[in-house]
Amino acid sequence: MVFLQTRLKIGFIGAGNMAQAMIKGMLQSGNVSPARIFVSSRTSQKPQKVRDLYNIQICANNEDLVETCDVVILAMKPQDLSPAIEPIAKLFDEKQIVVSLAAGLRLETLEKILPQCRLVRLMPNTPSLIQKGSIGCLVNDDTDESLPDLMEDMFSCLGTVHRMDTEDQFESFMIACSAGTGFVYELMVYWQDWLEEHGFDSAAARRMTQEVFLGAALMAKQNIDQSLEELQGKVTSKKGVTSAGLDSMRELEMERALRISFEKAALRNKEINRQMKSS
Ligand SMILES: NC(=O)c1ccc[n+]([C@@H]2O[C@H](COP(=O)([O-])OP(=O)(O)OC[C@H]3O[C@@H](n4cnc5c(N)ncnc54)[C@H](OP(=O)(O)O)[C@@H]3O)[C@@H](O)[C@H]2O)c1
């Protein structure tokens, strides 16, 4: 573990949901002590709450944090990032690793603000909040092979870290795995609604829905030698019940509807990227 051998100081600018989830995950992993985690934020309430919970260090402002830390994680909303970082960009040095969580902000844009730094784009999805995330990671320095490994060690406490080769891959990952979490909830709502319409109370319907999605996902995970189609084949007998439902899904072109929805999300993402570039 590269990360375990380092004594890096890790700073979070922003102390919201994702920063708190990352701090919790890092401390639970035992890879880092609270003495090496620093936080700064716009207002003092959230940092104080995080310090009370985890005994981490608070910096008086973003400038202090940048001057203290080896790794700076930009954990604010995308629209807050440039206004916060541009005025203090000169304080960053070339050894610093800057990790941006901001959707819609490409590395090339961040490079214009912080050309001297080693830059990383990280996209944790919401299950990262419970350490079951799928996390996309893109670095801007092809020459430093240790950086992706370090990032993997540092963030595997949130789930599985997937290394991306290009911005386009990163954006596709974001649609399928980050926005995709929301798409899966949409399907889960249909399941729950249908069960409720057929007499189950909402708590039972929700539990059953959770079990079906979790069960199918775990089966897929534990039977990696079988394709998803093969696993599906095992619950589908010819002219049987599952088969009738699947035939209808295919007749109604569910795949096409989902594909269009993915593409619409990708288009919206491009639109937001353009807006952020021009603002
Ligand atoms: N939550 C998720 O599931 C998730 C998933 C993937 C990616 N992300 C990304 O993670 C980032 C953070 O999201 P979040 O959900 O954690 O947001 P959040 O809960 O709204 O937290 C944002 C934090 O940024 C702080 N902030 C804003 N402007 C600042 C400034 N100028 N200086 C210092 N701190 C500042 C806010 O401070 P105040 O509270 O004082 O205003 C707040 O503590 C976003 O880029 C988001 O796209 C989140």
PDBQT file of the ligand as one rigid body, heavy atoms in Angstrom, charges set to zero:
ROOT
HETATM    1  N1  LIG A 301     -22.881  13.976  -2.470  1.00  0.00    +0.000 N 
HETATM    2  C1  LIG A 301     -22.645  13.072  -3.420  1.00  0.00    +0.000 C 
HETATM    3  O1  LIG A 301     -23.209  11.973  -3.430  1.00  0.00    +0.000 OA
HETATM    4  C2  LIG A 301     -21.635  13.366  -4.511  1.00  0.00    +0.000 A 
HETATM    5  C3  LIG A 301     -21.345  12.371  -5.454  1.00  0.00    +0.000 A 
HETATM    6  C4  LIG A 301     -20.374  12.618  -6.434  1.00  0.00    +0.000 A 
HETATM    7  C5  LIG A 301     -19.724  13.833  -6.480  1.00  0.00    +0.000 A 
HETATM    8  N2  LIG A 301     -20.041  14.790  -5.577  1.00  0.00    +0.000 N 
HETATM    9  C6  LIG A 301     -19.339  16.074  -5.711  1.00  0.00    +0.000 C 
HETATM   10  O2  LIG A 301     -18.742  16.417  -4.477  1.00  0.00    +0.000 OA
HETATM   11  C7  LIG A 301     -18.713  17.835  -4.348  1.00  0.00    +0.000 C 
HETATM   12  C8  LIG A 301     -19.298  18.205  -3.001  1.00  0.00    +0.000 C 
HETATM   13  O3  LIG A 301     -20.648  17.776  -2.961  1.00  0.00    +0.000 OA
HETATM   14  P1  LIG A 301     -21.438  17.693  -1.583  1.00  0.00    +0.000 P 
HETATM   15  O4  LIG A 301     -22.661  16.910  -1.840  1.00  0.00    +0.000 OA
HETATM   16  O5  LIG A 301     -20.514  17.271  -0.501  1.00  0.00    +0.000 OA
HETATM   17  O6  LIG A 301     -21.808  19.261  -1.393  1.00  0.00    +0.000 OA
HETATM   18  P2  LIG A 301     -22.284  20.011  -0.053  1.00  0.00    +0.000 P 
HETATM   19  O7  LIG A 301     -22.813  19.058   0.949  1.00  0.00    +0.000 OA
HETATM   20  O8  LIG A 301     -23.143  21.140  -0.517  1.00  0.00    +0.000 OA
HETATM   21  O9  LIG A 301     -20.915  20.623   0.515  1.00  0.00    +0.000 OA
HETATM   22  C9  LIG A 301     -20.220  21.630  -0.125  1.00  0.00    +0.000 C 
HETATM   23  C10 LIG A 301     -19.264  22.269   0.860  1.00  0.00    +0.000 C 
HETATM   24  O10 LIG A 301     -18.496  23.243   0.155  1.00  0.00    +0.000 OA
HETATM   25  C11 LIG A 301     -18.351  24.383   0.989  1.00  0.00    +0.000 C 
HETATM   26  N3  LIG A 301     -17.963  25.571   0.231  1.00  0.00    +0.000 N 
HETATM   27  C12 LIG A 301     -18.646  26.251  -0.697  1.00  0.00    +0.000 A 
HETATM   28  N4  LIG A 301     -17.942  27.313  -1.143  1.00  0.00    +0.000 NA
HETATM   29  C13 LIG A 301     -16.767  27.289  -0.462  1.00  0.00    +0.000 A 
HETATM   30  C14 LIG A 301     -15.632  28.117  -0.436  1.00  0.00    +0.000 A 
HETATM   31  N5  LIG A 301     -15.526  29.210  -1.200  1.00  0.00    +0.000 N 
HETATM   32  N6  LIG A 301     -14.615  27.802   0.403  1.00  0.00    +0.000 NA
HETATM   33  C15 LIG A 301     -14.693  26.713   1.203  1.00  0.00    +0.000 A 
HETATM   34  N7  LIG A 301     -15.747  25.898   1.245  1.00  0.00    +0.000 NA
HETATM   35  C16 LIG A 301     -16.783  26.171   0.419  1.00  0.00    +0.000 A 
HETATM   36  C17 LIG A 301     -19.713  24.487   1.651  1.00  0.00    +0.000 C 
HETATM   37  O11 LIG A 301     -19.629  25.329   2.779  1.00  0.00    +0.000 OA
HETATM   38  P3  LIG A 301     -20.960  25.940   3.496  1.00  0.00    +0.000 P 
HETATM   39  O12 LIG A 301     -21.796  24.791   3.950  1.00  0.00    +0.000 OA
HETATM   40  O13 LIG A 301     -20.375  26.716   4.606  1.00  0.00    +0.000 OA
HETATM   41  O14 LIG A 301     -21.630  26.781   2.456  1.00  0.00    +0.000 OA
HETATM   42  C18 LIG A 301     -19.948  23.026   2.026  1.00  0.00    +0.000 C 
HETATM   43  O15 LIG A 301     -19.277  22.685   3.220  1.00  0.00    +0.000 OA
HETATM   44  C19 LIG A 301     -19.499  18.412  -5.535  1.00  0.00    +0.000 C 
HETATM   45  O16 LIG A 301     -18.605  18.838  -6.530  1.00  0.00    +0.000 OA
HETATM   46  C20 LIG A 301     -20.303  17.239  -6.023  1.00  0.00    +0.000 C 
HETATM   47  O17 LIG A 301     -20.556  17.325  -7.412  1.00  0.00    +0.000 OA
HETATM   48  C21 LIG A 301     -20.964  14.593  -4.585  1.00  0.00    +0.000 A 
ENDROOT
TORSDOF 0
